[in-house]
Amino acid sequence: MIGRITSRGAGPRRTTTLVIGAGHAGLAMSWSLARRSIDHVILERGEVANSWKTERWDSLRLLTPNWQSRLPGYGYQGTEPDGFRTMPETIEFIERYADVIAAPLRTHTKVTSVRRSGDGYEIVTDQGDWRSDTVVLATGACNIPQVPPLAEAVPSTIATLTPMQYRNPSQLADGGVLVVGASATGIQIADEVHRSGRPVTLAVGEHVRLPRVYRGKDIQWWMDRAGVLDERYDEIDDIVRARNVPSLQLAGSPERRTIDLNALTAVGVKLVGRLAGISDGKGQFSGSLRNQCALADLKMNRLLDTIDEWASANGFDSKVGAPHRFAPTEVEASPPLGIDLKRGGITTIIWATGFRPDYSWLDVPVLDRKGRVRHDGGVVDAPGMYLMGMPFLRRRKSSLIDGAGDDARELTAHLASYLGDRSAASRPAREAPARA
Ligand SMILES: Cc1cc2nc3c(=O)[nH]c(=O)nc-3n(C[C@H](O)[C@H](O)[C@H](O)COP(=O)(O)OP(=O)(O)OC[C@H]3O[C@@H](n4cnc5c(N)ncnc54)[C@H](O)[C@@H]3O)c2cc1C
């Protein structure tokens, strides 16, 4: 065991590695640290799987199939590998993982400050202080809904909600709903709200269109097998761009439905361009809807080309359906460029415009201009500090449950070698003979 958890009287408790956050990413890191006998503690402000318990809407299912939630030392054991977990099933899965790996947890412990102190870190929590040699930030990528500044101009008669406040359509007033954003969250909420009988207008910006099933196989199966999800951060051209790509336009459902823009239009959802401004109670939409959709179609077809090439090269052509392409996204000839929010029948706006992490408690100068942690594949720009669970941290799959295992293994190797170097560097000083 490297290091020991200690408490000296009323002073701070000590550990070698402090992991902040008990989502799957923090737990996967704990598994890797334990394998290397590095003593550590996980601090969690709520309970294990807190984000899934408190921040998601009722009907949400994972958009990744059951088989694809592979955590180190733990995977799907049930009879429906191709199904999609509900929220209670997801929570149970992560809770069981914490039990199986006997994670050293301190729940209901909120970290309020992390600062550099000597050659380690001082961590302040609402349950006392800690000192550690190394710190792992596993507090999640989606702590705060990203609401655009133009939200301030929404007329006060219209209710506004973020996806973290949204639970189900019954909490919405009758009347029309404007969903802003057409990635995974926006399309799922637009579909559900529209089916509740409230007419939905969907403001569509940049998005990543994908079919649920292609050539008889789940799209995640293809991306996994063809190595798309394993692409590494240091192998692709523009990692900054890749880390900011919107989430996949995908949903998990027992029927394996594709919920793309064509499917939404077919049930009556009205598509408009990106919400570009609000002035005098009028919403203004960008004229780029057609281009955004054409671009998403193009990129989807490029991915399908890659899949087809991989299938041919690897002898799958005879085992799966024939290659085909999906109908282009249908956009009406002149989509409206404006909507009178007061008189247009809209009673609610839902901001499905993304999420961002919260580092308001991090007192180490590692944030860039946009408030993102500066890091190289999860190795933070501060000695002995590591990051987990961010989009494309080390691989395209890094923000998925399935991506945590590989990242945790590699970052733990780095952390172990950091500890080794540090103790080697301090040895001569300690072992130096006393002066005569
Ligand atoms: C709507 C939605 C759907 C998703 N669907 C899928 C999917 O289908 N499949 C998939 O693989 N991934 C999915 N993801 C992505 C990802 O798996 C989740 O975001 C996941 O919750 C991230 O895991 P994590 O461990 O990195 O962070 P989290 O699960 O958010 O865990 C972070 C933990 O840190 C704790 N914490 C934060 N701040 C502090 C603090 N100051 N002190 C102490 N504790 C703190 C939080 O309470 C939380 O428990 C989805 C994400 C969202 C938002």
The ligand as an ORCA input file, in Angstrom:
! r2SCAN-3c Opt
* xyz 0 1
  C     -28.625     13.831    -19.929
  C     -27.412     12.965    -20.009
  C     -27.491     11.695    -20.570
  C     -26.358     10.886    -20.653
  N     -26.474      9.653    -21.207
  C     -25.391      8.838    -21.257
  C     -25.499      7.520    -21.777
  O     -26.539      7.116    -22.262
  N     -24.414      6.724    -21.751
  C     -23.215      7.136    -21.247
  O     -22.261      6.357    -21.247
  N     -23.078      8.404    -20.782
  C     -24.135      9.249    -20.774
  N     -24.004     10.541    -20.295
  C     -22.645     11.036    -20.004
  C     -22.058     10.629    -18.690
  O     -21.998      9.233    -18.532
  C     -22.749     11.233    -17.496
  O     -22.688     12.646    -17.580
  C     -22.096     10.797    -16.206
  O     -22.940     11.181    -15.161
  C     -20.732     11.391    -16.009
  O     -20.071     10.617    -15.035
  P     -18.998     11.271    -14.133
  O     -18.633     10.259    -13.112
  O     -17.930     11.857    -14.969
  O     -19.776     12.502    -13.496
  P     -21.061     12.485    -12.576
  O     -21.878     11.272    -12.732
  O     -21.715     13.805    -12.774
  O     -20.385     12.403    -11.129
  C     -19.733     13.504    -10.541
  C     -19.996     13.454     -9.070
  O     -19.262     14.493     -8.442
  C     -20.032     15.008     -7.392
  N     -19.537     16.355     -7.096
  C     -19.562     17.446     -7.903
  N     -19.022     18.505     -7.267
  C     -18.634     18.078     -6.049
  C     -18.010     18.713     -4.943
  N     -17.669     20.018     -4.961
  N     -17.747     17.970     -3.833
  C     -18.073     16.644     -3.780
  N     -18.672     16.011     -4.804
  C     -18.947     16.703     -5.932
  C     -21.452     14.989     -7.933
  O     -22.408     15.014     -6.900
  C     -21.465     13.694     -8.725
  O     -21.934     12.588     -7.993
  C     -25.114     11.355    -20.186
  C     -25.031     12.658    -19.637
  C     -26.166     13.440    -19.539
  C     -26.041     14.823    -18.943
*
